[in-house]
Amino acid sequence: MPNEQLTPQDVHTVPPGWQVLPQKPLPHPTYFPAGLAMGVSFIFWGLITTWAVWLVGIILFIAALAGWITEIRHEYKSH
């Protein structure tokens, strides 16, 4: 396919069975989901090892969840 430049007409055509996506902005990337997953991992790891690892997991889980919720709330307010 040597010439793959889209013409203005091609931009607005949609293949049969498909639909055009709404013009919603995507959320910004963040590290909070990874922190939440690490917190859950530490919680379960702490259940089989020691209470100190469990406590770090609880703290990490709460901090990541609070940060993620706060970021989502501020993002919705800005739109």
LINZI-V557564 format. One record per backbone hydrogen bond with DSSP energy under -1.0 kcal/mol. NH is the residue of the N-H (numbers start at 0). CO is the residue of the C=O. E is the energy in kcal/mol with one decimal. If there is no record, write none. Layout:
nh=<NH | NH>
co=<CO | CO>
e=<E | E>
This chain:
nh=<10 | 17 | 23 | 34 | 35 | 36 | 37 | 38 | 39 | 40 | 41 | 42 | 43 | 44 | 45 | 46 | 48 | 53 | 54 | 55 | 56 | 57 | 58 | 59 | 60 | 61 | 62 | 63 | 64 | 65 | 66 | 67 | 68 | 69 | 70 | 71 | 72 | 73 | 74 | 75 | 76 | 77>
co=<6 | 14 | 21 | 30 | 31 | 32 | 33 | 34 | 35 | 36 | 37 | 38 | 39 | 40 | 41 | 42 | 44 | 49 | 50 | 51 | 52 | 53 | 54 | 55 | 56 | 57 | 58 | 59 | 60 | 61 | 62 | 63 | 64 | 65 | 66 | 67 | 68 | 69 | 70 | 71 | 72 | 73>
e=<-1.4 | -1.9 | -1.7 | -2.2 | -2.4 | -2.2 | -2.3 | -2.1 | -2.1 | -2.3 | -2.5 | -2.2 | -2.3 | -2.5 | -2.8 | -1.3 | -1.0 | -1.5 | -2.4 | -2.1 | -2.2 | -2.2 | -2.4 | -2.7 | -2.6 | -2.5 | -2.5 | -2.5 | -2.5 | -2.5 | -2.3 | -2.5 | -2.5 | -2.4 | -2.3 | -2.3 | -2.5 | -2.3 | -2.0 | -2.2 | -1.7 | -1.3>
